[in-house]
Amino acid sequence: MRVNGVHYEREIEPRMTLGDFLRHEIGLTGTHLGCEHGVCGACTVLIDGRTGRSCLAFAMQEDGSEITTVESLAQGGELNILQQAFQDHHALQCGFCTPGMLMTLTELLRDNQNPNETEVRETLTGNLCRCTGYAAIVEAALDAAQRLAAAREA
């Protein structure tokens, strides 16, 4: 499979999850494993451009797939627009859910360049956060959408 544009090939146990492959086989620990039942969303990555739970997918299933993880968002040591909006709006506390939130919102902002608050909230229903109360996360997502629109116009 390709992960963040890099080809990886490993011999693994058939039962190894994609999340465990990312964390233990190739050392990308930004993807967090929480409930390991697909409920919390902390393990969300993009699989061929669509959000997926890495705790529910077997790594072998993703043979030939393009996987995108949170590590791919910052470029050249600089936060991307969404990450910067999270920082500016204090949209994280403990940070455990943050990678999954960022990947979920990455897909949303790619597919919907002008989401409203309801659309952001509905998108995040599959991502659990026990610290923030979601208000700052929603504000950050809406701000990132505005910043992305301004960048497209420039």
C-alpha positions as CSV (number, residue, x, y, z in Angstrom):
1,M,0.0,0.0,0.0
2,R,1.0,3.6,-0.3
3,V,0.8,5.7,2.9
4,N,1.2,9.5,2.5
5,G,2.7,8.9,-0.9
6,V,5.3,6.4,0.2
7,H,5.1,2.7,-0.9
8,Y,5.2,0.1,1.9
9,E,5.3,-3.6,1.6
10,R,5.4,-5.9,4.6
11,E,4.7,-9.5,5.4
12,I,2.1,-9.4,8.2
13,E,-0.4,-11.5,10.1
14,P,-3.7,-11.6,8.3
15,R,-5.5,-10.3,11.4
16,M,-3.4,-7.1,11.7
17,T,-5.6,-4.0,11.6
18,L,-4.7,-1.0,9.4
19,G,-4.3,1.0,12.6
20,D,-1.8,-1.4,14.1
21,F,0.1,-1.5,10.7
22,L,0.4,2.2,10.6
23,R,1.5,2.5,14.2
24,H,3.7,-0.6,14.7
25,E,4.9,-1.6,11.3
26,I,5.7,1.8,9.8
27,G,5.9,4.0,12.9
28,L,3.2,6.5,12.1
29,T,1.8,7.0,15.6
30,G,-0.5,10.0,14.8
31,T,-3.4,7.7,14.2
32,H,-4.8,6.9,17.6
33,L,-6.6,3.7,18.6
34,G,-9.3,4.3,21.1
35,C,-12.3,2.1,21.3
36,E,-11.1,-0.4,18.6
37,H,-14.8,-0.9,17.6
38,G,-15.2,1.9,15.1
39,V,-17.2,4.1,17.4
40,C,-14.9,6.9,18.6
41,G,-13.3,8.0,15.4
42,A,-9.8,8.6,16.8
43,C,-8.4,6.1,14.2
44,T,-9.9,7.8,11.2
45,V,-7.7,8.0,8.1
46,L,-8.4,8.5,4.4
47,I,-8.5,5.3,2.4
48,D,-8.4,6.1,-1.2
49,G,-9.6,9.6,-0.4
50,R,-12.5,8.6,1.9
51,T,-12.6,8.5,5.6
52,G,-12.3,5.0,7.1
53,R,-11.8,3.5,10.5
54,S,-8.3,2.0,10.7
55,C,-9.3,-0.1,13.6
56,L,-11.9,-1.9,11.6
57,A,-10.0,-2.5,8.4
58,F,-7.4,-5.3,8.1
59,A,-4.2,-4.0,6.6
60,M,-4.3,-6.8,4.0
61,Q,-7.6,-5.4,2.8
62,E,-5.8,-2.2,1.8
63,D,-3.3,-3.9,-0.5
64,G,-3.0,-1.4,-3.4
65,S,-4.8,1.4,-1.5
66,E,-3.6,5.0,-0.9
67,I,-3.8,5.7,2.8
68,T,-3.6,9.3,4.1
69,T,-2.8,9.9,7.8
70,V,-2.6,13.0,9.9
71,E,1.1,13.1,9.5
72,S,0.6,14.2,5.9
73,L,-1.2,17.4,6.7
74,A,1.7,19.6,7.8
75,Q,4.0,20.4,4.9
76,G,7.6,21.5,5.4
77,G,7.1,21.7,9.2
78,E,4.2,24.2,8.7
79,L,0.7,23.4,9.9
80,N,-1.9,23.3,7.1
81,I,-4.8,25.7,7.2
82,L,-7.1,23.3,9.2
83,Q,-4.4,22.5,11.7
84,Q,-3.7,26.2,12.1
85,A,-7.4,27.0,12.6
86,F,-7.5,24.2,15.3
87,Q,-4.6,25.9,17.1
88,D,-6.0,29.4,16.7
89,H,-9.4,28.4,18.1
90,H,-8.0,26.1,20.9
91,A,-9.9,23.3,19.3
92,L,-8.1,20.6,21.2
93,Q,-7.4,19.8,24.7
94,C,-6.0,16.3,25.4
95,G,-5.4,15.8,21.7
96,F,-6.4,12.1,21.6
97,C,-9.4,12.7,19.2
98,T,-7.7,15.4,17.2
99,P,-6.1,13.3,14.4
100,G,-9.4,11.6,13.6
101,M,-11.2,15.0,13.7
102,L,-8.6,16.5,11.4
103,M,-8.9,13.7,8.9
104,T,-12.7,13.7,9.0
105,L,-12.7,17.5,8.4
106,T,-10.1,17.2,5.7
107,E,-12.5,15.1,3.7
108,L,-15.4,17.5,4.4
109,L,-13.5,20.6,3.4
110,R,-12.3,18.9,0.2
111,D,-15.8,17.9,-0.8
112,N,-17.7,20.9,0.5
113,Q,-15.9,24.1,0.2
114,N,-18.5,26.1,2.1
115,P,-20.0,24.0,4.9
116,N,-22.4,25.5,7.4
117,E,-22.4,24.8,11.1
118,T,-25.0,22.0,10.8
119,E,-23.0,20.2,8.1
120,V,-19.8,20.4,10.2
121,R,-21.6,19.1,13.3
122,E,-23.2,16.3,11.3
123,T,-19.9,15.3,9.8
124,L,-18.4,15.1,13.3
125,T,-21.1,12.9,14.7
126,G,-18.8,9.9,14.2
127,N,-15.9,11.5,16.2
128,L,-16.1,11.5,20.0
129,C,-14.4,14.1,22.1
130,R,-14.7,14.1,25.9
131,C,-12.8,17.4,26.5
132,T,-13.8,20.2,24.2
133,G,-17.6,20.2,23.9
134,Y,-17.1,20.6,20.1
135,A,-17.8,24.3,19.9
136,A,-14.2,25.3,19.2
137,I,-13.8,22.4,16.8
138,V,-16.8,23.6,14.8
139,E,-15.5,27.2,14.9
140,A,-12.1,26.0,13.7
141,A,-13.6,24.0,10.8
142,L,-15.7,27.0,9.7
143,D,-12.7,29.3,9.9
144,A,-10.6,26.9,7.9
145,A,-13.3,26.8,5.2
146,Q,-13.1,30.6,5.0
147,R,-9.3,30.6,4.9
148,L,-9.3,27.9,2.2
149,A,-11.7,30.0,0.1
150,A,-9.5,33.1,0.5
151,A,-6.5,31.1,-0.5
152,R,-8.3,29.8,-3.6
153,E,-9.2,33.4,-4.6
154,A,-5.6,34.7,-4.1
